[in-house]
Amino acid sequence: MISEGQVLDIAKDAIYMIIICGAPMLLISLVVGLVISIFQTVTSIQEQTLTFVPKILAVFVGMMIFGSWILNNLSGFIERLWSDFSIYLS
């Protein structure tokens, strides 16, 4: 039977994996949003929808760049979970 400590370890690892895999996209979106905010402030353009398209494009490019790294991390995590599956059942 799986213990509470093992469940907490799995949950901790899963949350860590979510943070690590999501961080590149969030940082790209943050930087692009900051640059566009500075541009809007300098040019006095206050269009609310101006930030959406560049952020979407930047995140798409980020997914193309970091996608294989994210997939490798997630695959490794899933393989570790499945390799220890028999331990969790006993």
N, CA, C and O atoms as a Tinker XYZ file with bonds, in Angstrom:
   360  protein
     1  N      0.841000   -1.179000    0.000000    73     2
     2  CA     0.000000    0.000000    0.000000    64     1     3
     3  C      0.883000    1.239000    0.000000    63     2     4     5
     4  O      1.912000    1.287000    0.675000    81     3
     5  N      0.485000    2.193000   -0.732000    73     3     6
     6  CA     1.254000    3.427000   -0.837000    64     5     7
     7  C      1.051000    4.265000    0.424000    63     6     8     9
     8  O     -0.063000    4.394000    0.932000    81     7
     9  N      2.141000    4.824000    0.910000    73     7    10
    10  CA     2.058000    5.605000    2.153000    64     9    11
    11  C      1.759000    7.070000    1.833000    63    10    12    13
    12  O      1.839000    7.509000    0.686000    81    11
    13  N      1.413000    7.803000    2.880000    73    11    14
    14  CA     1.118000    9.219000    2.711000    64    13    15
    15  C      2.360000    9.984000    2.254000    63    14    16    17
    16  O      2.258000   10.931000    1.475000    81    15
    17  N      3.511000    9.579000    2.732000    73    15    18
    18  CA     4.752000   10.231000    2.331000    64    17    19
    19  C      5.027000   10.075000    0.850000    63    18    20    21
    20  O      5.484000   11.012000    0.195000    81    19
    21  N      4.747000    8.881000    0.315000    73    19    22
    22  CA     4.949000    8.660000   -1.115000    64    21    23
    23  C      3.974000    9.493000   -1.946000    63    22    24    25
    24  O      4.342000   10.037000   -2.987000    81    23
    25  N      2.732000    9.587000   -1.481000    73    23    26
    26  CA     1.745000   10.412000   -2.185000    64    25    27
    27  C      2.189000   11.868000   -2.196000    63    26    28    29
    28  O      2.091000   12.547000   -3.218000    81    27
    29  N      2.677000   12.341000   -1.059000    73    27    30
    30  CA     3.153000   13.718000   -0.985000    64    29    31
    31  C      4.380000   13.938000   -1.867000    63    30    32    33
    32  O      4.528000   14.998000   -2.475000    81    31
    33  N      5.256000   12.941000   -1.937000    73    31    34
    34  CA     6.427000   13.060000   -2.816000    64    33    35
    35  C      6.013000   13.137000   -4.284000    63    34    36    37
    36  O      6.563000   13.932000   -5.047000    81    35
    37  N      5.051000   12.318000   -4.675000    73    35    38
    38  CA     4.561000   12.343000   -6.056000    64    37    39
    39  C      3.913000   13.692000   -6.352000    63    38    40    41
    40  O      4.147000   14.277000   -7.410000    81    39
    41  N      3.103000   14.183000   -5.423000    73    39    42
    42  CA     2.440000   15.472000   -5.617000    64    41    43
    43  C      3.467000   16.602000   -5.694000    63    42    44    45
    44  O      3.329000   17.515000   -6.507000    81    43
    45  N      4.487000   16.540000   -4.852000    73    43    46
    46  CA     5.542000   17.565000   -4.861000    64    45    47
    47  C      6.283000   17.542000   -6.196000    63    46    48    49
    48  O      6.539000   18.590000   -6.789000    81    47
    49  N      6.623000   16.343000   -6.662000    73    47    50
    50  CA     7.312000   16.230000   -7.945000    64    49    51
    51  C      6.434000   16.715000   -9.103000    63    50    52    53
    52  O      6.932000   17.340000  -10.040000    81    51
    53  N      5.138000   16.431000   -9.040000    73    51    54
    54  CA     4.223000   16.861000  -10.100000    64    53    55
    55  C      4.101000   18.385000  -10.125000    63    54    56    57
    56  O      4.117000   18.989000  -11.198000    81    55
    57  N      3.981000   18.999000   -8.965000    73    55    58
    58  CA     3.897000   20.458000   -8.907000    64    57    59
    59  C      5.189000   21.091000   -9.395000    63    58    60    61
    60  O      5.162000   22.086000  -10.120000    81    59
    61  N      6.325000   20.518000   -9.002000    73    59    62
    62  CA     7.616000   21.019000   -9.470000    64    61    63
    63  C      7.713000   20.906000  -10.994000    63    62    64    65
    64  O      8.211000   21.815000  -11.659000    81    63
    65  N      7.243000   19.803000  -11.533000    73    63    66
    66  CA     7.286000   19.599000  -12.986000    64    65    67
    67  C      6.391000   20.611000  -13.698000    63    66    68    69
    68  O      6.758000   21.120000  -14.757000    81    67
    69  N      5.237000   20.905000  -13.136000    73    67    70
    70  CA     4.345000   21.905000  -13.727000    64    69    71
    71  C      5.017000   23.269000  -13.750000    63    70    72    73
    72  O      4.941000   23.986000  -14.748000    81    71
    73  N      5.674000   23.627000  -12.655000    73    71    74
    74  CA     6.344000   24.924000  -12.582000    64    73    75
    75  C      7.493000   24.993000  -13.579000    63    74    76    77
    76  O      7.634000   25.979000  -14.304000    81    75
    77  N      8.315000   23.949000  -13.616000    73    75    78
    78  CA     9.475000   23.947000  -14.519000    64    77    79
    79  C      9.041000   23.963000  -15.981000    63    78    80    81
    80  O      9.638000   24.672000  -16.791000    81    79
    81  N      8.026000   23.205000  -16.325000    73    79    82
    82  CA     7.597000   23.136000  -17.726000    64    81    83
    83  C      6.817000   24.382000  -18.162000    63    82    84    85
    84  O      6.829000   24.738000  -19.340000    81    83
    85  N      6.154000   25.029000  -17.239000    73    83    86
    86  CA     5.385000   26.223000  -17.585000    64    85    87
    87  C      6.187000   27.506000  -17.535000    63    86    88    89
    88  O      5.781000   28.508000  -18.124000    81    87
    89  N      7.313000   27.498000  -16.846000    73    87    90
    90  CA     8.092000   28.712000  -16.639000    64    89    91
    91  C      8.572000   29.378000  -17.935000    63    90    92    93
    92  O      8.462000   30.599000  -18.048000    81    91
    93  N      9.095000   28.639000  -18.909000    73    91    94
    94  CA     9.557000   29.340000  -20.118000    64    93    95
    95  C      8.449000   30.113000  -20.829000    63    94    96    97
    96  O      8.671000   31.242000  -21.266000    81    95
    97  N      7.267000   29.524000  -20.951000    73    95    98
    98  CA     6.172000   30.214000  -21.630000    64    97    99
    99  C      5.702000   31.431000  -20.834000    63    98   100   101
   100  O      5.404000   32.480000  -21.405000    81    99
   101  N      5.641000   31.280000  -19.513000    73    99   102
   102  CA     5.221000   32.402000  -18.684000    64   101   103
   103  C      6.226000   33.539000  -18.728000    63   102   104   105
   104  O      5.839000   34.707000  -18.774000    81   103
   105  N      7.508000   33.213000  -18.715000    73   103   106
   106  CA     8.531000   34.250000  -18.782000    64   105   107
   107  C      8.525000   34.957000  -20.130000    63   106   108   109
   108  O      8.681000   36.177000  -20.190000    81   107
   109  N      8.347000   34.207000  -21.207000    73   107   110
   110  CA     8.267000   34.826000  -22.532000    64   109   111
   111  C      7.075000   35.777000  -22.592000    63   110   112   113
   112  O      7.195000   36.900000  -23.079000    81   111
   113  N      5.937000   35.329000  -22.100000    73   111   114
   114  CA     4.741000   36.168000  -22.104000    64   113   115
   115  C      4.934000   37.410000  -21.233000    63   114   116   117
   116  O      4.474000   38.497000  -21.585000    81   115
   117  N      5.606000   37.248000  -20.114000    73   115   118
   118  CA     5.869000   38.375000  -19.227000    64   117   119
   119  C      6.773000   39.406000  -19.886000    63   118   120   121
   120  O      6.500000   40.604000  -19.820000    81   119
   121  N      7.839000   38.951000  -20.518000    73   119   122
   122  CA     8.785000   39.870000  -21.159000    64   121   123
   123  C      8.122000   40.602000  -22.331000    63   122   124   125
   124  O      8.283000   41.813000  -22.477000    81   123
   125  N      7.381000   39.873000  -23.158000    73   123   126
   126  CA     6.704000   40.508000  -24.290000    64   125   127
   127  C      5.660000   41.514000  -23.787000    63   126   128   129
   128  O      5.542000   42.606000  -24.342000    81   127
   129  N      4.922000   41.164000  -22.770000    73   127   130
   130  CA     3.945000   42.089000  -22.198000    64   129   131
   131  C      4.593000   43.337000  -21.642000    63   130   132   133
   132  O      4.062000   44.437000  -21.793000    81   131
   133  N      5.746000   43.175000  -20.994000    73   131   134
   134  CA     6.465000   44.323000  -20.441000    64   133   135
   135  C      6.973000   45.236000  -21.553000    63   134   136   137
   136  O      6.862000   46.458000  -21.457000    81   135
   137  N      7.531000   44.642000  -22.607000    73   135   138
   138  CA     8.028000   45.447000  -23.735000    64   137   139
   139  C      6.886000   46.206000  -24.398000    63   138   140   141
   140  O      7.040000   47.378000  -24.739000    81   139
   141  N      5.752000   45.557000  -24.583000    73   139   142
   142  CA     4.615000   46.218000  -25.225000    64   141   143
   143  C      4.046000   47.296000  -24.307000    63   142   144   145
   144  O      3.612000   48.341000  -24.790000    81   143
   145  N      4.037000   47.066000  -23.000000    73   143   146
   146  CA     3.581000   48.094000  -22.063000    64   145   147
   147  C      4.472000   49.326000  -22.124000    63   146   148   149
   148  O      3.985000   50.456000  -22.117000    81   147
   149  N      5.776000   49.101000  -22.184000    73   147   150
   150  CA     6.698000   50.239000  -22.301000    64   149   151
   151  C      6.455000   50.970000  -23.614000    63   150   152   153
   152  O      6.441000   52.201000  -23.643000    81   151
   153  N      6.265000   50.226000  -24.700000    73   151   154
   154  CA     5.977000   50.833000  -25.998000    64   153   155
   155  C      4.682000   51.643000  -25.938000    63   154   156   157
   156  O      4.632000   52.752000  -26.470000    81   155
   157  N      3.645000   51.118000  -25.307000    73   155   158
   158  CA     2.374000   51.835000  -25.199000    64   157   159
   159  C      2.527000   53.102000  -24.371000    63   158   160   161
   160  O      1.926000   54.129000  -24.686000    81   159
   161  N      3.329000   53.033000  -23.313000    73   159   162
   162  CA     3.532000   54.201000  -22.472000    64   161   163
   163  C      4.301000   55.286000  -23.214000    63   162   164   165
   164  O      3.963000   56.466000  -23.117000    81   163
   165  N      5.325000   54.895000  -23.948000    73   163   166
   166  CA     6.147000   55.869000  -24.673000    64   165   167
   167  C      5.357000   56.533000  -25.796000    63   166   168   169
   168  O      5.476000   57.739000  -26.011000    81   167
   169  N      4.557000   55.753000  -26.506000    73   167   170
   170  CA     3.824000   56.302000  -27.658000    64   169   171
   171  C      2.421000   56.785000  -27.305000    63   170   172   173
   172  O      1.716000   57.295000  -28.176000    81   171
   173  N      2.007000   56.642000  -26.074000    73   171   174
   174  CA     0.668000   57.043000  -25.607000    64   173   175
   175  C     -0.449000   56.313000  -26.338000    63   174   176   177
   176  O     -1.559000   56.832000  -26.449000    81   175
   177  N     -0.170000   55.127000  -26.834000    73   175   178
   178  CA    -1.207000   54.285000  -27.436000    64   177   179
   179  C     -1.785000   53.427000  -26.315000    63   178   180   181
   180  O     -1.063000   52.667000  -25.670000    81   179
   181  N     -3.078000   53.551000  -26.090000    73   179   182
   182  CA    -3.705000   52.802000  -24.998000    64   181   183
   183  C     -4.711000   51.783000  -25.525000    63   182   184   185
   184  O     -5.835000   51.694000  -25.032000    81   183
   185  N     -4.305000   51.035000  -26.508000    73   183   186
   186  CA    -5.155000   49.993000  -27.074000    64   185   187
   187  C     -4.979000   48.715000  -26.260000    63   186   188   189
   188  O     -3.865000   48.201000  -26.163000    81   187
   189  N     -6.042000   48.199000  -25.680000    73   187   190
   190  CA    -5.978000   47.032000  -24.809000    64   189   191
   191  C     -5.672000   45.745000  -25.570000    63   190   192   193
   192  O     -5.046000   44.837000  -25.024000    81   191
   193  N     -6.100000   45.663000  -26.805000    73   191   194
   194  CA    -5.920000   44.420000  -27.566000    64   193   195
   195  C     -4.550000   44.324000  -28.226000    63   194   196   197
   196  O     -4.243000   43.306000  -28.845000    81   195
   197  N     -3.727000   45.349000  -28.111000    73   195   198
   198  CA    -2.419000   45.361000  -28.759000    64   197   199
   199  C     -1.485000   44.295000  -28.194000    63   198   200   201
   200  O     -0.583000   43.839000  -28.897000    81   199
   201  N     -1.677000   43.893000  -26.957000    73   199   202
   202  CA    -0.756000   42.939000  -26.341000    64   201   203
   203  C     -1.045000   41.492000  -26.714000    63   202   204   205
   204  O     -0.148000   40.654000  -26.619000    81   203
   205  N     -2.251000   41.171000  -27.130000    73   203   206
   206  CA    -2.631000   39.773000  -27.314000    64   205   207
   207  C     -1.897000   39.082000  -28.453000    63   206   208   209
   208  O     -1.340000   38.002000  -28.258000    81   207
   209  N     -1.887000   39.675000  -29.622000    73   207   210
   210  CA    -1.294000   39.014000  -30.799000    64   209   211
   211  C      0.210000   38.799000  -30.614000    63   210   212   213
   212  O      0.686000   37.691000  -30.858000    81   211
   213  N      0.982000   39.814000  -30.192000    73   211   214
   214  CA     2.415000   39.542000  -29.986000    64   213   215
   215  C      2.682000   38.494000  -28.915000    63   214   216   217
   216  O      3.611000   37.698000  -29.057000    81   215
   217  N      1.893000   38.475000  -27.851000    73   215   218
   218  CA     2.076000   37.449000  -26.815000    64   217   219
   219  C      1.784000   36.061000  -27.363000    63   218   220   221
   220  O      2.528000   35.118000  -27.096000    81   219
   221  N      0.720000   35.934000  -28.115000    73   219   222
   222  CA     0.375000   34.628000  -28.687000    64   221   223
   223  C      1.471000   34.152000  -29.627000    63   222   224   225
   224  O      1.870000   32.989000  -29.587000    81   223
   225  N      1.957000   35.056000  -30.475000    73   223   226
   226  CA     3.029000   34.685000  -31.397000    64   225   227
   227  C      4.311000   34.329000  -30.652000    63   226   228   229
   228  O      4.993000   33.370000  -31.014000    81   227
   229  N      4.641000   35.091000  -29.619000    73   227   230
   230  CA     5.855000   34.820000  -28.850000    64   229   231
   231  C      5.757000   33.483000  -28.119000    63   230   232   233
   232  O      6.730000   32.731000  -28.071000    81   231
   233  N      4.599000   33.184000  -27.557000    73   231   234
   234  CA     4.432000   31.901000  -26.866000    64   233   235
   235  C      4.477000   30.755000  -27.864000    63   234   236   237
   236  O      5.011000   29.690000  -27.555000    81   235
   237  N      3.925000   30.955000  -29.054000    73   235   238
   238  CA     3.996000   29.925000  -30.096000    64   237   239
   239  C      5.446000   29.650000  -30.482000    63   238   240   241
   240  O      5.848000   28.492000  -30.597000    81   239
   241  N      6.229000   30.704000  -30.683000    73   239   242
   242  CA     7.653000   30.527000  -31.005000    64   241   243
   243  C      8.366000   29.857000  -29.833000    63   242   244   245
   244  O      9.226000   28.999000  -30.033000    81   243
   245  N      8.009000   30.248000  -28.612000    73   243   246
   246  CA     8.595000   29.612000  -27.432000    64   245   247
   247  C      8.272000   28.132000  -27.350000    63   246   248   249
   248  O      9.114000   27.330000  -26.947000    81   247
   249  N      7.056000   27.768000  -27.729000    73   247   250
   250  CA     6.691000   26.347000  -27.749000    64   249   251
   251  C      7.497000   25.588000  -28.793000    63   250   252   253
   252  O      7.863000   24.432000  -28.582000    81   251
   253  N      7.769000   26.234000  -29.908000    73   251   254
   254  CA     8.594000   25.577000  -30.926000    64   253   255
   255  C     10.020000   25.391000  -30.430000    63   254   256   257
   256  O     10.659000   24.384000  -30.734000    81   255
   257  N     10.522000   26.355000  -29.668000    73   255   258
   258  CA    11.897000   26.274000  -29.170000    64   257   259
   259  C     12.001000   25.325000  -27.980000    63   258   260   261
   260  O     12.877000   24.461000  -27.949000    81   259
   261  N     11.110000   25.481000  -27.002000    73   259   262
   262  CA    11.201000   24.727000  -25.755000    64   261   263
   263  C     10.331000   23.472000  -25.725000    63   262   264   265
   264  O     10.335000   22.747000  -24.730000    81   263
   265  N      9.584000   23.203000  -26.803000    73   263   266
   266  CA     8.651000   22.075000  -26.802000    64   265   267
   267  C      9.309000   20.725000  -26.580000    63   266   268   269
   268  O      8.799000   19.906000  -25.816000    81   267
   269  N     10.427000   20.484000  -27.234000    73   267   270
   270  CA    11.088000   19.184000  -27.065000    64   269   271
   271  C     11.654000   19.033000  -25.656000    63   270   272   273
   272  O     11.632000   17.941000  -25.088000    81   271
   273  N     12.159000   20.127000  -25.094000    73   271   274
   274  CA    12.672000   20.077000  -23.719000    64   273   275
   275  C     11.541000   19.778000  -22.725000    63   274   276   277
   276  O     11.708000   18.972000  -21.809000    81   275
   277  N     10.397000   20.430000  -22.916000    73   275   278
   278  CA     9.241000   20.186000  -22.046000    64   277   279
   279  C      8.769000   18.743000  -22.193000    63   278   280   281
   280  O      8.477000   18.077000  -21.200000    81   279
   281  N      8.696000   18.265000  -23.422000    73   279   282
   282  CA     8.258000   16.883000  -23.667000    64   281   283
   283  C      9.214000   15.881000  -23.033000    63   282   284   285
   284  O      8.768000   14.884000  -22.464000    81   283
   285  N     10.519000   16.124000  -23.118000    73   283   286
   286  CA    11.494000   15.230000  -22.490000    64   285   287
   287  C     11.331000   15.212000  -20.974000    63   286   288   289
   288  O     11.399000   14.152000  -20.352000    81   287
   289  N     11.117000   16.385000  -20.381000    73   287   290
   290  CA    10.907000   16.439000  -18.930000    64   289   291
   291  C      9.649000   15.668000  -18.521000    63   290   292   293
   292  O      9.674000   14.883000  -17.573000    81   291
   293  N      8.561000   15.900000  -19.240000    73   291   294
   294  CA     7.309000   15.214000  -18.901000    64   293   295
   295  C      7.406000   13.713000  -19.141000    63   294   296   297
   296  O      6.884000   12.922000  -18.356000    81   295
   297  N      8.071000   13.321000  -20.221000    73   295   298
   298  CA     8.237000   11.894000  -20.500000    64   297   299
   299  C      9.063000   11.213000  -19.413000    63   298   300   301
   300  O      8.737000   10.108000  -18.979000    81   299
   301  N     10.129000   11.875000  -18.976000    73   299   302
   302  CA    10.941000   11.321000  -17.894000    64   301   303
   303  C     10.164000   11.178000  -16.607000    63   302   304   305
   304  O     10.306000   10.186000  -15.892000    81   303
   305  N      9.338000   12.173000  -16.310000    73   303   306
   306  CA     8.513000   12.111000  -15.103000    64   305   307
   307  C      7.511000   10.959000  -15.174000    63   306   308   309
   308  O      7.346000   10.215000  -14.207000    81   307
   309  N      6.850000   10.815000  -16.312000    73   307   310
   310  CA     5.875000    9.731000  -16.484000    64   309   311
   311  C      6.564000    8.370000  -16.434000    63   310   312   313
   312  O      6.033000    7.428000  -15.847000    81   311
   313  N      7.740000    8.261000  -17.044000    73   311   314
   314  CA     8.480000    6.991000  -16.993000    64   313   315
   315  C      8.860000    6.638000  -15.560000    63   314   316   317
   316  O      8.787000    5.471000  -15.173000    81   315
   317  N      9.266000    7.632000  -14.763000    73   315   318
   318  CA     9.579000    7.365000  -13.348000    64   317   319
   319  C      8.340000    6.901000  -12.594000    63   318   320   321
   320  O      8.420000    5.991000  -11.769000    81   319
   321  N      7.201000    7.518000  -12.870000    73   319   322
   322  CA     5.964000    7.098000  -12.209000    64   321   323
   323  C      5.592000    5.667000  -12.590000    63   322   324   325
   324  O      5.252000    4.860000  -11.725000    81   323
   325  N      5.654000    5.356000  -13.873000    73   323   326
   326  CA     5.273000    4.012000  -14.328000    64   325   327
   327  C      6.274000    2.956000  -13.892000    63   326   328   329
   328  O      5.888000    1.816000  -13.636000    81   327
   329  N      7.563000    3.312000  -13.800000    73   327   330
   330  CA     8.538000    2.311000  -13.370000    64   329   331
   331  C      8.371000    1.961000  -11.896000    63   330   332   333
   332  O      8.721000    0.856000  -11.483000    81   331
   333  N      7.841000    2.885000  -11.098000    73   331   334
   334  CA     7.602000    2.635000   -9.676000    64   333   335
   335  C      6.170000    2.190000   -9.395000    63   334   336   337
   336  O      5.765000    2.106000   -8.236000    81   335
   337  N      5.407000    1.907000  -10.436000    73   335   338
   338  CA     3.995000    1.584000  -10.269000    64   337   339
   339  C      3.780000    0.344000   -9.408000    63   338   340   341
   340  O      2.845000    0.298000   -8.608000    81   339
   341  N      4.638000   -0.657000   -9.568000    73   339   342
   342  CA     4.470000   -1.881000   -8.775000    64   341   343
   343  C      4.736000   -1.612000   -7.299000    63   342   344   345
   344  O      4.142000   -2.263000   -6.441000    81   343
   345  N      5.609000   -0.676000   -6.992000    73   343   346
   346  CA     5.855000   -0.314000   -5.587000    64   345   347
   347  C      4.616000    0.331000   -4.988000    63   346   348   349
   348  O      4.297000    0.097000   -3.822000    81   347
   349  N      3.919000    1.136000   -5.770000    73   347   350
   350  CA     2.727000    1.838000   -5.258000    64   349   351
   351  C      1.572000    0.883000   -5.005000    63   350   352   353
   352  O      0.733000    1.144000   -4.143000    81   351
   353  N      1.517000   -0.226000   -5.747000    73   351   354
   354  CA     0.417000   -1.174000   -5.574000    64   353   355
   355  C      0.615000   -2.129000   -4.390000    63   354   356   357
   356  O     -0.353000   -2.608000   -3.799000    81   355
   357  N      1.869000   -2.393000   -4.057000    73   355   358
   358  CA     2.101000   -3.389000   -2.991000    64   357   359
   359  C      2.026000   -2.806000   -1.608000    63   358   360
   360  O      2.200000   -3.526000   -0.624000    81   359
